[in-house]
Amino acid sequence: MKIAKVLKLTKYTLLIIILIFLISVGISSFYASQGILASPDSAISVTGFNYEISNGSLFLKFDLHILNKGFYSLQNSRLQYFIVNGSSNITSGKIYLGNIVGEFYIPISIPVSIINLVGHFLTYNISQLENPVNLRVYLKFLSYYAFNFFTISLSSIGKIKLPPPLLYFNLGKPQYNINNSYINIEFPLTIDTAFYLKTTSIIKTILQFNNTILGYYNATLELGTNYTLWLKYNVPISYENSMANNYNKISILVWIYIYDFKLYLGEFK
Amino acid sequence: MSNQDAIKSSISQSIKFLIIPTLIYSILSDNIGIFPLGLNGIVVKSSIEPLMILLLGTPVLISHIAFSSFDRNKSKLIAAFVESAFLILYFFYFIQQGSISISSNNFSLSIYYGEIFMLIMALSIVSLFSKIDF
């Protein structure tokens, strides 16, 4: 057979392969477009998050719904996620989803380290802790289509508003009783923190009078719930009169240790 | 190949490699803006530039005119190799850049289809060599 004939045969074979391939991709894409591509915004919806706390992490959970009506599968599919708070990157990662044909539901669980979530807040002052945590969730669905001849990337952005880390903080009026050599003073401290801070923490306090340290009180504290504890100090009885006459000079300095962060909650008079 | 065949072949090449791709990408892309298809806040962008199609497609066309004007098989074979080189460059651009993105405020869809041009490139080169009477 002449070379020209072989080339002509190859040409027509290639032409038929390309035509069949393009027509089949066109038909498959048309059906696929009625699913995932028709409403890409809802196809990887980020609304309806559920939360779960486990081992120092907050798990953001949602169901991923993908509908591929085409007969070519979405191959080697992955879901990339980036969660940011303002300019701070909270977490990022990739979840492998495999090949997808037809309707597909998968429960997605994204772990967010609590330290990453609130760490940068804890370096600020207390007023920052009283602001809600606004997160942006960037989801990117990546897949190959029709024997890897097409690469599809579908992105969506969602918002999550978490309650402020510190919901309520108050130092109440003291109770005291006097024995032979000491005055026992007790202050009720109520603190309510967001559910995602659920952990055992340490609180450290200093009782001052006229800039003189009269006592220390440290205690453990349950976060993630409304919690009240009593700060207890024994003050020498010699301060009885001067404290009674200058009670406005009594102050308490409070620090709280949340995970690895030492947070100064302020001076309370 | 007669002069008439050569002219026909050159016109066909210029339609295939210059006019149709330029028109398709001009119509599809909002970033080029001749006939943008973007509707209801949806923006369609193609990474293919019509200027690049013209820059890479013109040498293909010129080499094809040369290929068509030669009568001797040896000259035609050399011209076919030259044209193949330009075709590879031309399609390499599509293989690298062949993507389209559709986006609105809160979603974006990108489709990369460059690989399909490998098949079309193979077809174009085989088709070119099949015109030589070996």
Interface residues (C-beta under 8 A of the other chain):
Chain A: K2 I3 A4 L7 K8 T10 K11 L14 L15 I17 I18 F21 L22 L37 P40 D41 N148 F149 F150 T151 I152 S153 L154 S155 S156 I157
Chain B: S99 S103 S104 N106 F107 S108 L109 S110 I111 Y112 Y113 E115 I116 L119 I120 A122 L123 V126 S127 F129 S130 I132 D133 F134
